[in-house]
């Protein structure tokens, strides 16, 4: 069974009559790590939101684990992480992580056990009693990831989660995220602006073109697992980065200057 | 945004009291300097006591008349507290109901804002006709109506001030409207609510005292009015002092509740003591 199956997807916003996505076909297998990359306005965030049933498609179908997307959302198949960590100030770090479990009706003891486990996973076990705003941006993002994974969703949807972080924090979180992905064996759909981040993290990179948003090409990333800091220095890594960049150049992304390749190339 | 690298224990109590006291020192110095200046200015410029009595004279009237003032104060405070409780509760209840039903809110909001501009205090004599003027009801009604609007408008605004990303996150967990309301909208509205409640304490006291002027036997308002007509300005000022103390006490009480309830609020932390 495919994790995500999209066919003939078109999304039009009635406000302004904008066609955000047109004729998207995409299949994602369980356990894949797929990045969506493209210039601003290519609809990559909209695509993610359609997959997550936060906005309905205008045409076409989206199936997740063989179910229509709205059904998958009701079944708690999605863990979402946004660019802004979206932590609730009135909840401690631990209670933020436990929020989805509360909504699922887990009892207190079971919840605490899982929350402790998740905080250990993101190496924040001593910060459970802190308020979110007492943590740095990178730590807040780790809390958001722990929260998204706490109820073991079938699929993790991430919308530029590391976009607001500095380069060093970003690279460290990239490695941590891959480790978590391997351990949880989840499926990840990851929206990013960064070519090197997309290549480093993914098993496949989906390059999108703007106005209307379409799939311009797909790059299979055959870099060996597990990936480490050394991966970024391998010749194959540079080849793949170049391949993605060529595709983006084809869709006019370079002129827009909205996609960054911030590796030392 | 503070970056905490190590889990820090909560600041020791002694240290906290010391910093807090240090924060208050400038305010206390200014307060007593102003009183001293007031006392000296009256002699220096030969100010008549019907314009402004000396602070020492007011203090002595406050002391000698303490039993009358406190019983008058207690009467007025009960009116203010009753009005505050009724008006705030109604404001919160209306806001909660209207936030749940957006269309009704859209229809009523302009009316509420327009009604807020009405000088409600002008209705005070009317309330004396509506309710038994010998009971505290008409004064409570004035205070309640005064408190209602800021609490209602602010709470409703707070309930609508939720970040869209927070709603999306809750929806991704398949949380229903009621769940979102309870876990996101209400906590978001709390800082707005407390800001309004603090304003309401002041309004409740104003409402009670001004209504007293229309003849509440043994109240603070009537004490002020009668003392002025008897040229007993020291007592009038002592009554004003009593009203001020009670008003500040109500404000401080709400602030203390706010402090406990909103411990999580980062904007409150940055402001420090308040």
Contacts between the chains, C-beta under 8 A, distances in Angstrom:
chain1	res1	chain2	res2	distance
A	49	B	168	7.9
A	52	B	172	5.8
A	54	B	168	5.4
A	54	B	171	6.1
A	54	B	172	6.5
A	73	B	171	7.6
A	73	B	172	6.8
A	73	B	174	5.4
A	74	B	174	4.9
A	75	B	174	7.8
A	76	B	173	6.7
A	76	B	174	6.0
A	78	B	172	5.2
A	79	B	172	7.8
A	80	B	168	7.4
A	80	B	169	6.2
A	80	B	172	4.2
A	82	B	165	5.4
A	82	B	168	7.4
A	82	B	169	7.0
A	84	B	163	8.0
A	84	B	165	5.7
A	86	B	163	7.4
A	86	B	165	4.9
A	86	B	166	5.8
A	86	B	169	5.0
A	88	B	166	7.2
A	88	B	183	7.9
A	88	B	184	7.2
A	88	B	187	7.0
A	89	B	264	5.4
A	89	B	265	6.5
A	89	B	266	5.9
A	90	B	187	4.3
A	90	B	190	7.6
A	90	B	264	4.5
A	90	B	265	7.6
A	91	B	264	7.5
A	92	B	264	8.0
A	99	B	173	7.6
A	99	B	183	7.6
A	100	B	173	5.1
A	103	B	173	5.1
A	103	B	174	7.7
A	103	B	175	5.4
A	103	B	179	6.5
A	126	B	7	4.5
A	127	B	7	6.2
A	129	B	7	7.9
A	130	B	4	6.9
A	130	B	7	7.0
A	131	B	264	5.6
A	131	B	266	7.1
A	133	B	1	6.4
A	133	B	2	7.6
A	133	B	266	4.1
A	133	B	269	7.9
A	134	B	2	6.2
A	134	B	4	4.8
A	135	B	3	7.8
A	135	B	4	6.7
A	136	B	1	7.6
A	136	B	3	4.5
A	136	B	4	7.8
A	137	B	1	7.7
A	157	B	172	7.7
